[in-house]
Amino acid sequence: MMNGSGMGGGFFGFGFFGILIVLAIIFIIVWMMKPGTNNQSNHSSRNRPLDTLKERLAKGEISKEEYDRLKHKLEQ
């Protein structure tokens, strides 16, 4: 008389290992959706100061000479 409490019983018939698999899948999905996990976002965050500098030049907030001077400092 098995009442479902053996090796295969447990969480909706999944058992202990089934629960671990479900938790691992959930963890992987959450980890993949976190910001900053792909290379493109890491690349864009590294170039953000240069992008800001380009925007300031385009808006006329700084001169070309000032842009070149600041760009040179950022690239060091």
C-alpha positions in Angstrom: 0.0 0.0 0.0 1.9 3.0 -1.3 0.5 6.3 -0.4 2.8 8.5 -2.5 5.4 9.1 0.1 8.1 6.9 -1.5 10.9 8.0 -3.7 8.6 9.3 -6.4 6.2 11.2 -4.2 6.3 14.7 -3.0 5.7 17.9 -4.8 3.0 17.0 -7.4 4.8 13.7 -8.2 8.1 15.4 -9.0 10.0 14.3 -5.9 13.0 16.0 -4.5 15.0 16.0 -7.7 12.1 17.4 -9.6 11.8 20.3 -7.1 15.6 21.0 -7.6 15.2 21.0 -11.3 12.2 23.5 -11.2 14.2 25.8 -8.8 17.3 25.6 -11.1 15.2 26.6 -14.1 13.6 29.5 -12.2 17.0 30.6 -11.0 18.4 30.5 -14.6 15.5 32.5 -16.0 15.8 35.2 -13.3 19.6 35.3 -13.7 19.3 35.8 -17.5 16.8 38.6 -17.1 19.0 40.7 -14.8 20.4 43.8 -16.3 24.0 43.8 -17.1 24.3 40.1 -17.9 25.0 40.5 -21.6 28.1 41.9 -23.2 26.2 44.7 -25.0 25.1 46.4 -21.8 28.6 46.1 -20.3 30.1 47.6 -23.4 27.6 50.5 -23.4 28.2 51.3 -19.7 32.0 51.5 -20.4 31.4 54.0 -23.3 28.8 56.1 -21.4 31.2 59.0 -20.6 32.3 59.2 -24.2 28.7 59.1 -25.4 27.9 61.9 -23.0 30.8 63.9 -24.3 29.6 63.4 -27.9 26.1 64.5 -27.0 27.5 67.7 -25.4 29.5 68.4 -28.6 26.4 67.8 -30.7 24.4 70.2 -28.5 27.0 72.9 -28.8 27.8 72.8 -25.1 31.5 72.3 -25.7 33.8 73.3 -28.6 35.7 70.8 -30.8 38.9 71.6 -29.0 37.3 70.9 -25.6 35.8 67.7 -26.9 39.3 66.5 -28.2 40.9 67.4 -24.9 38.3 65.6 -22.8 38.3 62.6 -25.1 42.0 62.3 -24.8 41.7 62.3 -21.0 39.0 59.6 -21.1 41.1 57.4 -23.3 44.1 57.4 -20.9 
